[in-house]
Amino acid sequence: MHFSLILPALASLLSSSAVSASPVVKRDAVAAVEERAYTYKIKPKVFIISMFPPEAEVWWGIPEFDVLAKNITVPGFSPLFPDAHCTADGDICQLTTGESEINAAVTISSLVASPKFDLTTTYFMVAGIAGVNPEIATLGSVAFSRYAVQVALQYEFDPREIPANFSTGYIPQGSTSPNEYPQSIYGTEVFEVNTALRELVVGFAKTATLNDSTDAQAYRANYLTPETRIYAAGAAPPSVVECDVATSDVYFSGNILGEAFDNFTKLVTNGSGIYCMTAQEDNATLEALLRATVAGLVDFARIIIMRTASDMDRPYPGQAATTNLFWANQGGFEPSLQNIYLAGVKVVEGILEGWNSTFAQGVNATNYIGDIFGTLGGTPDFGPGSVFNDNPVVKKRGVVAGRTKRSSKGKRDLEVRIG
């Protein structure tokens, strides 16, 4: 029998042992059991990462598995969501980070540092709702990403104060125009995950029948007009798609920002990124998992980014951006939550069913995986190249790792030089 099943029963038995046993013996025995419990580590096969309660609750009370069988309090988790939840055998776990980058970074860092888990062979599935670019997908769609791009990690000017030839107030850091590659790099701008794994889980997800709503159908119909064939995907029914996620703490809406962040996604991925989903946490989650991979605590090749579309990131023709964000009944919220479960459960089941044949040993990544710095080894297929080897491209471009500062004369002084 699994140790985790024996432990509660044994502790209970010792606590309620016969009256003839001395209190000292009982206390010592219970303490010994509790000490052994502390050293036992749960080793999940799949860990589901939710960001706020509605995303988490779609996994509770489902027929396939019960993640509320075990509740493990983890120091460092959000005060609102202090527990990780796991099935009785520990194969599947789920947590809630709290919304925004700071909450995600602290929660995931606390998870990987916890002595209560062995996460070395765990598959992590980010499973949340998002805004959607109607040029690529629509309300209720399920997207699996290759790239996560921190689109707001830029200079920002109020649009009323930008030059006439600028299309946006966002300028890549260290640069002086919207289309210039960032010259000051922090390392969290772009992450790339395992595309071979993504291909497998997309296959699992496509076996799901996705949820929709009449309100969503009515709303998305506004995006298909003779003048806006570019939004044909936004007017179509929900589907499973492969496209990328933009991370920003700012909840943005509108054509100008949507186009600006689309352009930035292409820029920092050397043209290969496809911006379709908006999120507030993913780059923070990935940075925490990347650092844990360096420490040998997790495997970055076992990360899945799944986002479902709850609302359009921009208005339909003739609609105000404020109406799209504040007042429109888009009808995508409930279907997007249901589709986290409907598509996500197929992924979880697919991993568990194929554990011995495919997933236990890991899915070999045939693409580069990791951050813009090349921290995990290899050469990034975006950006200036790895900073951890003698990279002539980095030296030639003089890219800066970290922050630039200005001297008293207004010239930029470079604090840390890559290469």
C-alpha positions in Angstrom: 0.0 0.0 0.0 1.2 3.5 -0.8 2.9 5.2 2.2 0.6 8.3 1.9 -2.4 6.1 2.5 -0.9 4.3 5.4 0.2 7.4 7.2 -3.1 9.1 8.1 -4.5 5.7 9.3 -1.4 5.0 11.4 -1.4 8.4 13.0 -5.1 8.1 13.9 -4.6 4.6 15.3 -1.7 5.7 17.5 -3.6 8.8 18.7 -6.6 6.7 19.8 -4.6 3.7 21.0 -5.8 1.6 24.0 -6.1 3.2 27.4 -3.5 0.8 28.8 -0.7 2.5 26.7 1.1 5.4 28.5 0.6 9.0 27.3 4.4 9.3 26.8 4.5 6.3 24.5 1.6 7.6 22.5 3.1 11.0 22.1 6.5 9.6 21.1 4.9 7.3 18.6 2.8 10.0 17.0 5.8 12.3 16.8 7.8 9.6 15.0 5.0 9.2 12.5 4.8 12.9 11.9 8.6 13.1 11.4 8.5 10.4 8.8 5.6 12.3 7.1 7.7 15.4 6.8 10.5 13.4 5.0 8.0 11.9 2.5 7.9 13.8 -0.7 5.0 13.8 -3.2 6.2 13.2 -6.7 3.5 14.4 -9.1 3.4 13.4 -12.7 1.3 16.5 -13.7 1.1 19.8 -11.8 -1.7 22.1 -13.0 -1.0 25.8 -12.5 -4.1 28.0 -12.0 -4.0 31.7 -11.5 -7.3 32.6 -9.8 -10.2 30.8 -8.2 -12.5 30.2 -11.3 -9.6 28.6 -13.1 -8.8 26.4 -10.1 -12.4 25.4 -9.4 -12.9 23.8 -12.8 -10.6 21.0 -11.6 -12.6 20.3 -8.4 -15.3 17.7 -8.2 -14.7 16.3 -11.7 -15.2 12.6 -12.4 -11.8 11.8 -13.8 -9.7 12.5 -10.6 -10.0 14.2 -7.2 -7.2 16.8 -6.6 -8.8 17.7 -3.2 -7.9 14.3 -1.7 -4.7 15.8 -0.3 -4.2 19.5 0.7 -0.6 20.5 1.4 0.1 23.9 2.9 3.3 25.3 1.4 5.1 28.2 3.0 5.4 31.1 0.6 2.2 30.5 -1.3 -0.4 33.3 -1.5 -2.2 33.9 1.8 -5.4 33.6 -0.2 -4.3 30.2 -1.7 -2.0 28.6 0.8 -2.4 25.0 -0.3 -1.4 22.7 -3.1 -4.1 20.1 -3.9 -3.2 16.6 -5.0 -4.9 13.3 -5.7 -4.5 10.5 -3.1 -1.7 8.9 -5.0 0.0 12.2 -5.6 0.1 11.8 -9.4 -1.8 15.0 -10.1 -1.5 18.2 -8.2 -2.9 21.7 -8.7 -2.2 25.1 -7.2 -3.4 28.7 -7.5 -0.7 31.4 -7.8 -2.7 34.5 -7.5 -2.9 37.0 -10.4 0.0 39.1 -11.8 3.7 38.4 -12.3 4.7 39.0 -8.7 2.2 36.5 -7.3 3.2 33.9 -9.9 6.9 34.3 -9.4 6.7 34.0 -5.6 4.3 31.1 -5.6 6.2 29.0 -8.1 9.5 29.8 -6.4 8.0 28.6 -3.1 6.7 25.4 -4.7 10.0 24.4 -6.3 11.9 25.1 -3.0 9.4 23.1 -0.9 10.8 20.0 0.7 7.3 18.4 0.4 7.6 17.8 -3.3 9.9 16.0 -5.7 9.3 17.8 -9.0 12.2 16.4 -11.1 10.0 14.5 -13.5 6.8 16.6 -13.2 5.0 18.0 -16.2 3.8 21.6 -15.4 0.7 22.8 -17.2 -0.2 26.5 -17.0 -3.9 26.4 -17.5 -5.6 29.7 -17.5 -7.9 32.0 -19.4 -6.7 34.9 -21.6 -7.6 37.7 -24.0 -7.4 36.7 -27.6 -6.2 38.3 -30.8 -9.2 37.9 -33.3 -6.7 37.7 -36.2 -5.6 34.3 -34.9 -8.3 32.7 -32.8 -11.6 33.4 -31.1 -13.7 33.2 -27.9 -13.4 29.8 -26.3 -10.4 28.7 -28.3 -7.6 26.8 -26.6 -4.0 27.9 -27.4 -0.8 26.0 -26.7 2.2 28.3 -26.9 5.8 27.9 -28.0 6.8 31.4 -26.8 5.9 33.5 -23.9 6.8 37.2 -24.4 7.0 39.8 -21.8 5.5 42.5 -24.0 5.3 45.3 -21.4 9.0 45.1 -20.5 9.7 48.2 -22.6 10.0 52.0 -22.3 6.6 53.6 -22.3 5.5 57.1 -23.3 2.0 58.5 -23.1 0.7 58.4 -26.7 0.1 62.2 -26.5 3.8 62.7 -26.2 5.2 60.3 -28.9 6.8 61.5 -32.2 4.5 61.8 -35.1 6.2 58.8 -36.9 5.7 56.4 -33.9 2.8 54.1 -34.0 3.0 53.3 -30.3 4.3 54.6 -27.0 6.1 51.4 -26.3 9.8 51.3 -27.2 12.1 48.3 -26.6 14.5 49.0 -23.8 17.8 50.5 -24.7 16.4 51.4 -28.1 15.1 54.6 -29.6 12.3 53.4 -32.0 9.5 50.8 -31.8 11.1 48.5 -34.4 14.6 48.3 -33.0 15.6 45.2 -31.2 16.0 45.7 -27.4 19.5 46.8 -26.6 19.0 46.4 -22.8 18.0 42.9 -21.9 16.8 41.6 -18.5 16.5 37.9 -19.5 12.8 37.4 -19.0 11.7 39.0 -22.3 11.2 35.6 -24.1 10.9 32.0 -23.1 10.6 29.1 -25.5 9.2 25.7 -24.5 9.3 22.2 -25.9 7.6 22.0 -29.3 7.7 18.2 -29.5 5.8 18.1 -26.2 3.4 20.7 -27.5 2.7 18.6 -30.6 1.7 15.7 -28.4 -0.5 17.6 -26.0 -2.2 19.4 -28.9 -3.1 16.0 -30.3 -4.7 15.1 -26.9 -6.6 18.4 -26.6 -8.0 18.1 -30.1 -10.0 15.0 -29.0 -12.1 17.3 -26.8 -15.5 18.7 -27.7 -15.1 22.4 -26.8 -17.7 24.5 -25.0 -19.3 27.6 -26.6 -22.2 30.0 -25.8 -24.9 31.7 -27.8 -23.6 35.1 -26.5 -20.1 34.3 -27.7 -21.4 33.3 -31.1 -23.4 36.5 -31.4 -20.4 38.6 -30.3 -17.8 37.0 -32.6 -20.2 37.5 -35.6 -19.4 41.3 -35.3 -15.8 40.6 -36.4 -16.7 39.2 -39.8 -17.6 42.0 -42.2 -16.7 42.6 -45.9 -14.1 45.1 -44.7 -12.5 42.9 -42.0 -11.6 39.6 -43.5 -8.5 39.8 -41.3 -10.8 38.7 -38.4 -12.1 35.6 -40.0 -10.5 33.5 -37.2 -12.2 35.6 -34.6 -15.6 35.0 -36.2 -15.1 31.2 -36.4 -16.1 28.7 -33.7 -13.6 27.8 -31.0 -10.8 25.4 -31.8 -7.4 24.2 -30.6 -4.6 26.4 -32.0 -0.8 26.8 -31.7 0.2 30.4 -31.1 1.9 32.4 -28.5 1.2 34.3 -25.3 2.0 37.8 -24.3 2.6 38.6 -20.6 1.7 42.0 -19.1 0.6 43.0 -15.7 -1.4 45.7 -17.5 -4.8 44.5 -18.7 -4.8 46.2 -22.1 -7.4 46.5 -24.8 -7.6 48.1 -28.2 -6.2 48.0 -31.7 -3.2 50.1 -31.2 -1.8 48.2 -28.2 -2.8 44.8 -29.7 -0.9 45.7 -32.9 2.1 47.1 -30.9 2.4 43.9 -28.8 1.9 41.8 -31.9 4.8 43.6 -33.5 7.0 43.3 -30.4 6.3 39.5 -30.3 7.5 39.2 -33.8 10.5 41.5 -33.2 11.9 39.6 -30.1 11.3 36.1 -31.6 13.1 37.0 -34.8 9.8 36.8 -36.7 8.7 33.4 -35.6 6.3 34.3 -32.7 2.6 34.4 -33.3 0.9 36.7 -30.8 -2.6 35.4 -30.0 -3.2 35.3 -26.2 -2.8 37.8 -23.4 -1.8 36.8 -19.8 -0.5 38.4 -16.6 1.7 35.6 -15.2 3.4 33.3 -17.7 6.9 34.8 -18.0 7.1 35.0 -14.2 6.1 31.4 -13.9 8.6 30.3 -16.5 11.5 32.3 -15.0 10.9 30.6 -11.6 10.8 27.2 -13.4 13.9 28.0 -15.4 15.9 28.9 -12.2 14.7 25.7 -10.6 15.9 23.7 -13.7 19.3 25.2 -13.2 19.2 24.0 -9.6 18.2 20.5 -10.8 14.8 20.7 -9.2 12.6 20.6 -12.3 12.9 19.9 -16.0 12.2 22.9 -18.3 11.4 20.5 -21.2 8.3 19.4 -19.3 6.3 22.7 -19.4 3.0 23.2 -21.2 1.4 26.6 -21.7 -2.3 26.4 -22.3 -4.5 29.4 -22.4 -8.2 29.6 -23.3 -9.8 32.7 -24.8 -12.3 34.6 -22.6 -12.4 38.0 -24.4 -11.2 39.7 -27.5 -8.2 41.9 -27.1 -9.5 44.6 -29.4 -13.0 45.9 -30.5 -14.8 44.9 -33.7 -15.1 47.6 -36.4 -17.0 50.6 -35.2 -16.9 49.7 -31.5 -15.0 51.7 -28.9 -12.1 49.9 -27.1 -13.6 50.9 -23.8 -16.9 49.3 -24.7 -15.1 46.1 -25.7 -13.3 46.0 -22.3 -15.8 47.4 -19.9 -19.4 46.8 -21.0 -19.7 44.3 -23.9 -21.2 41.0 -23.1 -18.7 38.9 -25.1 -19.9 35.6 -23.7 -16.5 34.0 -23.6 -15.8 33.8 -19.9 -17.8 30.6 -19.1 -16.8 28.7 -22.2 -13.1 29.6 -21.6 -13.3 28.2 -18.1 -15.0 25.0 -19.2 -12.5 24.6 -22.0 -9.6 24.7 -19.5 -11.1 21.5 -18.1 -12.4 19.9 -21.4 -9.1 20.3 -23.2 -6.8 20.1 -20.2 -8.2 16.9 -18.8 -7.4 15.2 -22.1 -3.8 16.4 -21.7 -3.6 15.1 -18.2 -5.1 11.7 -19.1 -2.8 11.5 -22.2 0.3 12.0 -20.1 -0.8 9.5 -17.4 -1.8 6.9 -19.9 1.4 7.2 -21.9 3.6 7.6 -18.8 5.6 4.3 -19.1 5.8 4.4 -22.9 6.6 8.1 -23.5 6.4 10.6 -20.7 8.4 9.1 -17.8 11.7 9.4 -19.6 10.7 12.8 -20.9 9.9 14.1 -24.4 13.1 15.1 -26.2 13.1 18.7 -27.3 14.2 19.1 -30.9 14.0 23.0 -30.6 15.8 25.4 -28.4 14.2 25.7 -25.0 14.9 28.3 -22.3 15.3 32.0 -22.0 16.8 34.8 -24.1 20.2 34.4 -22.3 20.7 30.7 -23.2 20.8 29.9 -19.5 20.0 26.2 -20.0 22.5 25.7 -22.8 22.2 25.8 -26.5 21.8 28.8 -28.7 18.5 30.7 -28.7 16.8 30.9 -32.0 15.7 34.5 -31.1 17.6 37.5 -29.8 21.3 38.1 -29.9 22.3 34.6 -28.9 23.6 33.0 -25.7 25.4 35.1 -23.2 27.1 32.1 -21.6 29.6 31.5 -24.4 32.0 33.5 -26.5 29.2 35.0 -28.7 30.5 37.3 -31.4 27.0 38.5 -32.3 26.5 39.8 -28.8 29.9 41.5 -28.8 29.3 43.2 -32.1 25.9 44.5 -31.1 27.0 45.5 -27.6 23.8 44.4 -26.1 23.4 45.2 -22.5 22.3 42.8 -19.8 20.4 44.8 -17.2 19.6 48.4 -16.9 21.1 51.4 -18.7 21.8 54.6 -16.8 22.3 58.1 -17.9 25.3 60.2 -17.0 25.1 63.8 -16.0 25.5 64.7 -19.7 22.6 62.6 -20.7 24.6 59.9 -22.4 23.9 56.3 -21.8 26.5 54.5 -19.7 26.4 50.7 -19.9 26.4 49.0 -16.6 26.8 45.3 -17.6 27.9 44.2 -21.0 27.0 40.7 -22.4 30.0 38.7 -23.7 
